[in-house]
């Protein structure tokens, strides 16, 4: 691809993640976006279990069984001349590791908020991660078809709790059973709420008002909306695209994902405002432009058994620079090992097709036989490249794990190895006996692990809680195995690095007092 062709291709990419608290409607709005992208013909809902219609982005068996997202999904489609890459992330806090790493692979974020509940705990946590990266944040106030909080209160909460300016792109005319439509401040029109009716959807505004010949069903609600609009125009924030691009201001859209109301307006404006792929800061401090001639990218996710029939393993790679071509030779930065990328795929959740070429901003899946780890950099050319390290988390909950059927040790060990490589749970072995111990940031991760071991590897496991522990690594040169006790279990991580699992903070302080010269770290 010639330099100008690469530049034009990169400029068409829009890569973003959707974040929210559980049940705010994140997966539902994802499906509506796919509907507008022409990649599905009808949007199912996560809860439609009896019909057999499940969310397109929820492809794992346990997701369909429970009606929740437990892993990030990648979906790609074309829209209005742009190439859209959506990463739908788990909302539940127990899967925050997966979400945090995914947020390192996007150029913008869409924050979905339940208009009846406002900003909830997990939304606040995820927002902080996005804010730290300084990428644009777009807000969709969802579930307008239900009675909710006053829109002015929602905007005020956004600014007070999250510390970001909010600019309302549109404004509700009523809500719940009294929902009439949306006042579109940007396109100067009224978008009528017609859930089951045909007819004109949009009414033009002249000088910010409807023509007298086109009154709304509820004139008093409309007049209340005009009062709010006047207040927003006089005392509200002024739209500033530069602030949006720095993550200091968020465009706010109202609507209902379930009834597909306001979603098209949101998508149209998002595609126009969202940034194309930008520069990446490398580990050595250099910046790398997306249009740099040599290909490079980083692995932000590994997923086993997306196709259970083939026991495959896919490494998700965000292309940071240049052009990917199938069959190209690259270097794995961590090991210096040369690799040929013969098998690459693009995604529609669990559906995949071979990809021949891709550019910066795209997400490609590489079939992996065990070469890759989360956070790995791959690059072409002679100049070494290493992307910034992805966030790592120290587990807080721990379980002993054994195979229920000793005759199935092979599938047990294979499942343990492959699922641990995804990074959602951490594997440790007791220092003396080599027993397996799993660590995770949340209880639900263990339940998912147990379910997948049985359903994907036909290996039932017995999990015995050892409770909450404080994990601290120790320099091997300072280790004396006699330091271990019932209150600080000595184990090894997957890299054979020694660490202690302390019973609590008191046990950690006791150890520090007894061995003042020993250095302990929260994460290697």
Secondary structure, 3 states (H helix, E strand, C coil): CCHHHHHHHHHCEEEEEEEECCCCCHHHHHHHHHHHCCCCCCCCCCCCCCCCCCCCCCCCHHHHHHCCCCCCEEEEEEECCEEEEEEECCCCHHHHHHHHHHHCCCCEEEEEEECCCECCHHHHHHHHHHHHHCCEEEEEEECCCCCCCCHHHHHHHHHHHHCCEEEECEEEECCHHHCCEEEECCCCEEEECCCCCCCCCEEECECCECCCCCCCCCHHHHHHHHHHHHHHHHHCCCCCHHHHHHCCEEEEEECECCCCECHHHHHHHHHHHCCCCCCEEECCCCEECCCCCCCEEEEEEEEECCCCCCCCEEEEEEEEECEEECCEEEEECCCCEEEEECCEEEEECCEEEECCEEECCCEEEEECCCCCCCCCEEECCCCCCCECCCCCCCCCEEEEEEECCHHHHHHHHHHHHHHHCCCCCEEEEECCCCCEEEEECCHHHHHHHHHHHHHHHCCCEEEEEEEECEEEEECHHHCCHHHCECCEEEEECCCCCEEEEECCHHHHHHHHHHCCCCCEECCC
